[in-house]
């Protein structure tokens, strides 16, 4: 009697030879399948660089599998969806067992489970082991809590995994969080000399992918001329080593700072490698801790970086699987405005948006403050339909996979779930952007002007938002101070703000 054949599906964000998909793989009876699906790049209008990154990384990984003599079927450019393509192969080869790692998109997870039921095959969907916290552990932590907050989860992760704690479980440096030390803008003279991140010239295979993407997805947004992302594990490890050696030391203090034509700042830009599973978060944190000791780096920088990975990354992943599919449908404020067309072109008179979106179109990247407090802040204040904003973020950033993108966009930037895991809406006027960047100096709009022709749209819409939702803000001690500032604005000026905001909301494409 023949041993039933197992088909192992490896998705484009699961590119790890040591990952759960290949655990106990039998080269005599099992087979790997990888699928390039054209519709996968089209259900949101994906950035050319994002498509190229996935395809190049997948093809490089496929070569590695073949070098190691894994039996692999690699399907290129399927006109069908991943699941439809997979279905054809299962039927054709009479597969009885399907193995995969849980997809990073709820949609795809549901489709694969439905396929297994339809074809009456055995499905073994393994949990992704590129995270510190399992689903079961997160569910257990969240059970019975009225408020789900990062800070308490983060402390648990620190203690559980013995990271930045002493023998008694107390935090290094006497406090858990050094966030207040990591919010400084660049000098008014500019950021000075920044050690540039390591970038990778496309090899022959990547050049072929870039040519293919340019032709096949010619109408999609974004550019490919500056494509220099890591596409192999070796490159990802090199990028990690370079970051901790040369750039980590200034990451913390300037992690929130923005400056024109400074797309990467001191950030690691390792998120795409982490999310494709070219890197494991454990080795990233280990490298950072080693550099901390080796170079006597400031604890606030090291803690701030680790908090993003051990804290926030793990937290939003837990929240995604805990709250889907509701998370994708949430719209707490009932916002309905369409996404302004210039989100796809960068052609706006607002200097902050023009720079943040411009670099996003050029590289497929913007750092967390540009995403949260520029493009995300505006989208919330402008009352844009959350699903349209979330689709844009998922499409436009090379590191965007839904498990990480959706909680950050819907839950944090847009407050679409009404504060399920954030204590307040993350909103700010043009004054914040002026403080953290040089954008306002070259802008026709003035951040200190609340209404009128020269008023900054971010400022006008910020005050309009506070006026409109005054009761909500005054009911919480976290936001009461924001509405207290309304008392300094006369009733007449508040009416002018609301009138000007009404005009802006009806002419978003013209800003």
C-alpha positions, 0 to 999 in steps of 0.5 A: 500500500502506497504512503499517501502523498502530501502536498506542502504549499509554501506561500510568498511570505513563508520563505524559510527553509527551517519553517514549520511547512517543511517540518518532517518533510519526506522527500520520497512521498511529499512534494512542495508547490509554490504559486505565482498568482496574477490575481493576488497582485490585483485584488488590491492595486499593488505597488510594482515594487511589492509585486517584484519583491514577492516574486523575486524572493519566491524565485530565489527561494525556489532555486534554494529548494531545488539546490537542496533536492526538494521536490518542487513544482513552481507555477509561474504567472497563473491566471487563477487565484492561489486556491484555484491553482492549488485546486487544479493541482490537487485534483490532477495529482489526486492529492490526499493530504495538504500541509501549509503554514497558516496564511497571513491573510484571513481571506486566504486562510478561509479559502484554503480551509474551504477547499479542503472541505470541498475536496474532502482532503486532509488539511494540516494548517500549522501555526507560523513559528516566526512569532514569540506568542502563539494564538493560544497564548494570546487568547489566554492573555486577552481572556476576561480583560476589559482593555487590551493594551500593548504595554501589559502584553509587552511586559509579559513578553519581556518576562516570559522570554527573559529579554531586557530583564534582570534575574528577578524579572525587573526591567533593565534600567528600572523602567519598562518603556523609554518611549518618551526618550525616542520622540525627538525631531532632527535639528532645525539644520537638518538630520546631518549625515545619516549612515545610509542603509545597505541596498542590494543591486538587482541580480540577473533573476531580479532584473528579469522579475523587474522587467516582467512586473514592469510589463505585466503590471504597467498600470499599477502604482509605484516605480521600480528604478530604485528597487534595492530590497533584500530578496534572499536570506543571505541579503537579509542577514547582511542587512541586519548585520549592517543595521546593528553595526552602523545605524542602530545607535541613532535609531531610537532618538530619531525614530519619529523624526521626518525630513524632506528627501530622507526616506529611511532616516535611521530606521532598520528597514528590516520589516519586509525581510521579517514579514517574508520570513527571510529573518526570524525575530529571535535572531533580530532581537539577539543581534540588537542585544549583542550590539547593545553590549558590544557598543554600550548603546543607549538603553532607550534605543535598544528598548525602543527597537525591541518594543516594536518587534517583541511588543507591537509586532506580536501584539497586532498579530494576536489582535488580527487573529482574535478579531477577524473578520470583524476587524476588516469591517469596523467603521466606528465613526461611520466614515464614508468619503472615498480615498483622494486620488492623490494618494495614488499619485502624490500630486497634492499641495500639502508638502507633508503628504506629497513627500510621504506619498512620493517616497512611498511610490518611489520605494514602497516604504515610509516609516511608522510616523509617516504612516500613522501621523501623516497619511493615516492621521489625514485619512482619519480627519478627512473621514475616509472610508476605512476599508479604502484606506486599508486597501491602500496601505495593503497595496502600497507598502512592500512590507504590508501583509494583512495580519500586520497592516490591518490592525495598524491601519484600521485599529491604530491609525483610523480608530475604526474599532473604537479603541479596542486596543488603543486608548485614544484616536491618534490625531494631530494638527499641523503643529505636530507635523511642523515640530517633527519635520521640515515639511511645513517650511515649503508648504503653501498651507500654514500649520498655525492657521485654522481656517481660510485659504492659507490654513493647513488642511490637517489643522482645520480638519483636526479642530473640526474633528475635536468639535464634532466629537467633543463629547467623546474626547471629554469623557476620557482623561487621555483626551480631555486636554485636547478638547480643553484647548477648544475653550481658547477658540471663540465660538465665531472661529469654531463656526469658521473652522467647521465651515472651512472643514465642510468645504475641504471635505467636499473637495479632498481631491483638490488639496 
